[in-house]
Amino acid sequence: MNVGEVTGTRRDRRTQKVTLKDVADAAGVSMMTVSNVLHDRANVSAEMRSQVQTKIKELGYVPNRAAQELAGRVRPHLGLLYPGVTNPFIASVIVGSMKAASRLQVDISVQLAQIEDPKAFRNTMNRMTDTGIDGFLLPSPIAEFAASAFQKKTLNVPAVAIAPGFPIPGMASVRTEERKASFELVSMLLDLGHTRIGHLSGPNTQSGSIARLEGYRDALQSRGIEPRPELVVQTVFRFQEGVKAAERLFAQEPQVTAIFAANDTLAASVLAVAQHRGIPVPGSLSVVGYDDSPTAEQVWPGITTIHQDAQTMSEHAVEILDKGVRAWKANPSARLDQDVVFPYQIITRASVAKAPKAKAPQRR
């Protein structure tokens, strides 16, 4: 009877899949500690490492990834988080990241992350690190939300922010000088004689939106023009919301002669509203955007905009994170805090012209 019980237990153990949590429970440690041992990270004591390795052997837990490491064929495993939206920027980030991953022979897992709930967001990232993610690629606005969500408890793996408006504390960043680029774009409108320039601003939770708004204000103030609150309407980066924002801007300032939209989708919204209202573009209204997404070329007139190469920036972010993860595994105190600034370029298309001449008052 006793022999049968022992045999049955062994058979169950062979047929049932042992999980990371099983090993953690058996060793009396956290899942993160087991993950650190499996990934040969240096932030585990020799005694704890031996304890975990003993339980791994006893339970027969040998995941494919651990087997690769034991064979000396370690591949960093990176996590790419994206918000619950589909737009040209996110598409460029994913394509660039995957191209770099193929070239560098690293693994990338793409995960949807909801940024409305800090606790749920932290749980998502902690769960990913518990299951073997070595570092994170965080496109804006995920990067800003991560910095806020982990403000009291530091994220314990390397991370790189992709295209934030400003450097993000606690992580590396790959970005452009968005405030400066916006300043130059609005200055171009001022050079063409526009003084009543409106701005459709993105969410104030995104550092890029803040940088672009600041660049807009800087340009006006550099010419002695005080920014007017009624010329700025905040919205989100969706076409229909942009239409509502553009309608509100025209209602608040009917004499606006140029509009700087915080991205090309919002600029396309302005074009749609202008057409509906019978406002010629660029004859009576100049429109500029940001990002140089495919939308900027697909509408008429084509949108003058700021080009930033999100795909190449994302490839470079993978390169930085790959090196950072390897350094961090060797030395857990290593910090990844590079700030890489990419060039930008103003792409001129048909949506911009000189400011229309003011109509002379009619005589009675």
matplotlib code that plots the C-alpha trace (Angstrom):
import matplotlib.pyplot as plt

x = [0.0, 2.7, 4.7, 1.7, 1.2, 4.8, 4.6, 1.3, 2.8, 5.8, 3.5, 1.4, 4.5, 5.7, 2.4, 1.4, 3.1, 5.2, 4.8, 7.1, 4.7, 5.1, 8.9, 8.5, 6.1, 8.3, 11.4, 9.6, 10.6, 8.9, 8.3, 10.7, 13.5, 12.9, 12.9, 16.2, 17.8, 16.6, 17.9, 21.3, 20.9, 23.4, 20.9, 20.4, 22.5, 24.5, 22.4, 19.1, 20.3, 21.2, 17.9, 15.9, 18.0, 17.5, 13.7, 13.9, 15.7, 13.4, 10.2, 11.6, 11.0, 13.0, 11.4, 12.6, 14.1, 16.0, 17.3, 18.6, 20.5, 22.0, 23.2, 24.8, 22.4, 20.9, 18.5, 17.3, 13.5, 12.0, 8.5, 6.8, 3.8, 1.3, -1.9, -5.3, -5.3, -4.2, -2.4, 0.6, 2.9, 2.3, 2.5, 5.9, 7.1, 6.1, 7.6, 10.9, 11.1, 10.6, 13.1, 15.7, 14.8, 15.3, 18.7, 19.9, 18.5, 16.4, 12.9, 10.0, 6.6, 4.0, 1.4, -1.6, -1.5, -4.4, -3.2, -6.3, -5.6, -2.1, -2.5, -3.6, -0.7, 1.8, 0.4, 0.8, 4.5, 5.2, 3.6, 5.7, 8.9, 7.9, 7.6, 11.0, 10.8, 14.2, 13.4, 10.7, 10.2, 7.7, 6.4, 4.8, 2.4, 3.1, 6.5, 5.0, 2.4, 5.0, 7.1, 4.1, 2.8, 6.3, 7.0, 7.0, 8.4, 11.1, 10.7, 13.3, 14.3, 15.7, 13.4, 13.6, 11.1, 10.3, 9.5, 8.7, 8.6, 11.2, 13.6, 11.7, 13.2, 14.4, 14.7, 16.6, 15.0, 15.1, 13.4, 13.5, 13.5, 9.7, 9.6, 12.2, 10.6, 7.2, 8.9, 10.3, 7.1, 5.1, 7.8, 7.5, 3.8, 4.7, 7.3, 4.4, 2.5, 0.1, -0.5, -3.8, -2.5, -4.6, -3.4, -5.1, -3.2, -3.0, -3.6, -1.7, -0.8, 1.6, 5.0, 5.0, 1.7, 3.2, 6.4, 4.5, 2.3, 5.3, 7.0, 3.9, 3.8, 7.6, 7.3, 4.5, 6.2, 9.5, 7.6, 6.0, 2.6, 1.0, -0.7, -4.4, -6.3, -9.2, -6.8, -5.8, -8.2, -7.1, -8.3, -7.2, -5.4, -8.5, -10.1, -13.7, -12.5, -10.3, -13.3, -15.1, -12.0, -11.6, -15.3, -14.8, -11.7, -13.5, -16.4, -14.0, -11.9, -13.5, -10.7, -8.0, -5.7, -3.5, -3.8, -1.0, -2.4, -0.4, -0.4, -1.4, -4.6, -5.8, -4.6, -6.7, -9.7, -9.0, -9.1, -12.4, -14.0, -12.6, -14.0, -17.4, -17.4, -16.2, -12.9, -10.2, -7.0, -4.4, -6.0, -7.8, -6.4, -2.9, -2.8, 0.3, 0.6, 3.2, 4.8, 4.7, 2.5, 1.0, -2.1, -0.1, 0.3, -3.1, -5.3, -5.7, -4.0, -1.0, -0.1, 3.0, 4.4, 7.4, 9.0, 10.4, 11.5, 9.6, 10.6, 14.3, 14.0, 12.4, 15.1, 17.7, 15.7, 15.9, 19.7, 20.0, 17.8, 19.6, 22.9, 21.4, 19.8, 23.1, 24.9, 22.2, 22.3, 26.1, 25.6, 22.1, 23.3, 23.9, 21.5, 20.2, 19.8, 20.9, 19.1, 19.5, 18.1, 17.3, 17.1, 13.7, 12.8, 10.0, 8.2, 6.5, 3.4, 0.4, -1.5, 0.5, 0.5, 1.0, -1.5, -4.5, -4.7, -7.1, -10.2, -10.5, -13.6, -16.5, -17.4, -20.9]
y = [0.0, 2.4, 1.5, 2.1, 5.5, 6.5, 5.3, 7.1, 10.3, 10.1, 9.4, 12.4, 14.6, 13.4, 14.0, 17.3, 20.5, 22.1, 25.8, 28.7, 29.2, 25.6, 26.0, 29.3, 27.7, 24.7, 26.9, 29.4, 32.3, 34.7, 34.0, 36.8, 35.1, 31.9, 33.9, 35.6, 32.2, 30.9, 33.9, 33.8, 37.3, 38.3, 39.7, 36.4, 35.1, 31.8, 30.1, 31.2, 30.2, 26.7, 26.3, 27.3, 25.1, 22.1, 22.5, 23.0, 19.7, 17.9, 19.0, 18.5, 22.1, 22.8, 25.4, 25.8, 29.1, 27.8, 25.0, 27.5, 29.3, 26.2, 25.4, 28.9, 30.2, 33.0, 35.4, 38.5, 38.5, 42.0, 43.2, 45.8, 47.4, 49.4, 51.2, 50.0, 52.1, 51.5, 54.4, 54.9, 55.7, 52.4, 50.5, 52.0, 51.2, 47.6, 47.2, 48.8, 46.8, 43.5, 44.3, 45.0, 41.8, 39.7, 41.3, 41.1, 37.7, 38.8, 37.8, 40.3, 39.8, 42.4, 43.1, 45.3, 47.6, 49.6, 52.9, 53.9, 51.7, 52.0, 48.9, 46.8, 48.3, 47.4, 43.9, 43.5, 44.5, 42.4, 39.4, 39.8, 40.0, 37.0, 35.0, 35.9, 39.4, 41.0, 44.6, 46.8, 48.9, 51.7, 53.9, 57.2, 57.5, 54.1, 55.4, 58.3, 56.1, 53.6, 56.3, 57.4, 53.9, 52.9, 56.2, 54.7, 51.3, 51.4, 49.1, 46.4, 45.7, 48.0, 50.1, 52.4, 55.1, 55.5, 59.0, 60.8, 64.6, 64.8, 62.3, 60.0, 59.5, 56.0, 54.8, 55.4, 57.3, 57.6, 60.8, 64.0, 67.6, 68.0, 71.4, 72.8, 71.1, 72.7, 76.1, 75.9, 74.8, 77.6, 80.1, 79.1, 80.1, 83.4, 84.0, 83.7, 86.5, 84.4, 85.9, 84.3, 80.7, 78.1, 74.8, 71.5, 70.0, 66.4, 64.9, 66.6, 63.1, 62.7, 64.5, 64.9, 66.9, 69.1, 69.6, 70.6, 73.0, 74.6, 74.9, 76.6, 79.1, 79.7, 80.7, 83.2, 84.8, 85.1, 87.4, 89.4, 87.7, 86.6, 83.1, 83.3, 80.5, 80.6, 79.6, 76.3, 73.4, 70.1, 66.8, 63.2, 61.7, 60.4, 61.8, 62.3, 63.9, 66.1, 67.2, 68.3, 70.2, 71.9, 73.0, 74.4, 76.3, 77.9, 78.9, 80.5, 82.3, 82.5, 84.7, 82.1, 81.9, 78.9, 75.8, 73.7, 70.3, 68.1, 65.2, 64.4, 62.7, 65.9, 68.0, 65.8, 66.6, 70.3, 69.8, 68.0, 70.7, 73.5, 71.7, 71.4, 75.1, 76.2, 77.5, 77.2, 75.5, 77.0, 80.1, 81.2, 78.7, 77.0, 73.7, 71.9, 68.6, 66.4, 62.9, 62.7, 59.7, 58.2, 60.3, 63.5, 62.3, 60.6, 63.7, 66.8, 69.1, 67.2, 68.2, 70.2, 68.4, 67.4, 64.1, 61.9, 58.4, 56.3, 53.1, 53.8, 55.2, 52.0, 49.9, 51.9, 51.5, 47.7, 48.0, 50.0, 47.7, 44.6, 45.9, 47.3, 43.9, 42.1, 44.7, 44.5, 40.7, 40.9, 43.7, 44.4, 47.9, 49.0, 51.7, 52.4, 56.1, 57.1, 59.9, 59.6, 62.5, 61.8, 64.6, 65.9, 67.6, 69.9, 68.3, 71.0, 70.2, 72.1, 72.8, 76.0, 79.5, 83.1, 84.6, 86.0, 89.8, 91.3, 92.6, 96.4, 97.7, 98.5, 102.2, 103.3]
z = [0.0, 0.9, -2.2, -4.3, -2.8, -3.4, -7.0, -7.6, -6.2, -8.6, -11.5, -10.7, -10.4, -13.8, -15.5, -13.9, -15.1, -12.3, -12.3, -11.2, -8.2, -7.2, -7.0, -5.1, -2.6, -2.1, -1.5, 0.7, -1.6, -4.0, -7.6, -8.4, -6.5, -8.5, -11.7, -10.7, -10.1, -13.4, -15.2, -13.3, -11.9, -9.3, -6.8, -5.0, -2.2, -2.6, 0.1, -1.4, -4.9, -3.7, -2.0, -5.1, -7.4, -5.1, -5.3, -9.1, -9.3, -6.9, -8.6, -12.1, -13.2, -16.3, -18.6, -22.1, -21.3, -18.3, -20.5, -23.0, -20.2, -18.9, -22.4, -22.5, -25.2, -23.1, -25.0, -23.2, -23.0, -23.3, -22.7, -24.9, -23.4, -25.5, -24.6, -25.8, -29.0, -32.6, -34.3, -36.7, -33.8, -32.0, -35.3, -36.0, -32.4, -32.8, -36.3, -35.2, -32.0, -33.8, -36.5, -33.9, -32.0, -35.1, -35.8, -32.2, -31.4, -28.4, -27.5, -27.2, -25.7, -26.6, -23.8, -23.7, -20.6, -19.3, -17.8, -16.0, -12.9, -11.3, -9.2, -12.2, -14.2, -11.5, -11.3, -15.1, -15.0, -11.9, -13.4, -16.5, -14.5, -12.5, -15.6, -17.1, -18.6, -18.2, -19.2, -20.6, -23.7, -22.8, -25.5, -24.5, -22.6, -21.0, -19.8, -18.0, -16.3, -15.3, -13.7, -11.7, -10.8, -9.5, -7.8, -4.3, -5.2, -7.9, -10.9, -10.4, -14.0, -16.7, -18.9, -21.9, -22.7, -26.4, -27.6, -24.4, -24.5, -21.8, -20.1, -17.7, -14.2, -13.4, -17.0, -20.2, -23.1, -26.8, -28.0, -30.0, -28.8, -29.0, -27.4, -29.7, -32.8, -31.9, -31.4, -34.9, -36.5, -34.9, -35.7, -39.3, -39.1, -37.5, -40.3, -42.8, -41.0, -38.8, -35.4, -34.4, -34.1, -32.4, -30.8, -30.4, -27.5, -26.5, -23.0, -20.2, -18.9, -21.9, -21.7, -25.5, -25.3, -22.6, -24.6, -27.8, -25.9, -24.3, -27.7, -29.1, -26.2, -26.4, -30.1, -29.5, -26.6, -28.6, -30.9, -28.1, -28.5, -25.2, -25.6, -25.3, -23.4, -25.9, -28.7, -26.9, -26.8, -25.1, -26.4, -27.0, -30.0, -31.8, -35.0, -33.8, -30.6, -32.7, -34.7, -31.6, -30.4, -33.7, -33.7, -30.2, -31.2, -34.2, -32.0, -29.5, -32.1, -35.5, -36.8, -36.3, -39.4, -38.4, -36.2, -34.8, -34.0, -31.6, -34.0, -37.6, -36.7, -35.0, -38.0, -40.2, -37.9, -38.4, -42.2, -42.0, -39.9, -42.2, -45.3, -43.5, -42.7, -46.2, -44.9, -47.7, -46.6, -47.0, -48.5, -45.3, -42.8, -42.4, -40.6, -39.2, -37.3, -35.7, -36.3, -40.1, -40.0, -43.2, -42.5, -43.3, -46.9, -47.3, -46.8, -49.0, -48.7, -47.4, -43.9, -43.0, -39.9, -37.8, -38.9, -36.1, -37.0, -34.4, -36.1, -35.9, -32.4, -31.3, -32.9, -31.0, -27.8, -28.2, -28.6, -25.5, -23.4, -24.7, -23.5, -20.3, -19.4, -19.9, -17.7, -15.0, -14.9, -14.2, -11.7, -10.2, -9.1, -12.7, -13.8, -17.2, -17.6, -21.1, -22.8, -26.6, -28.7, -32.3, -35.0, -36.3, -39.5, -40.7, -43.7, -45.7, -47.6, -49.1, -45.9, -45.2, -46.9, -45.9, -43.6, -45.4, -45.6, -43.1, -44.8, -44.8, -42.8, -45.1, -45.3, -44.6]

ax = plt.figure().add_subplot(projection="3d")
ax.plot(x, y, z, "-o")
ax.set_aspect("equal")
plt.show()
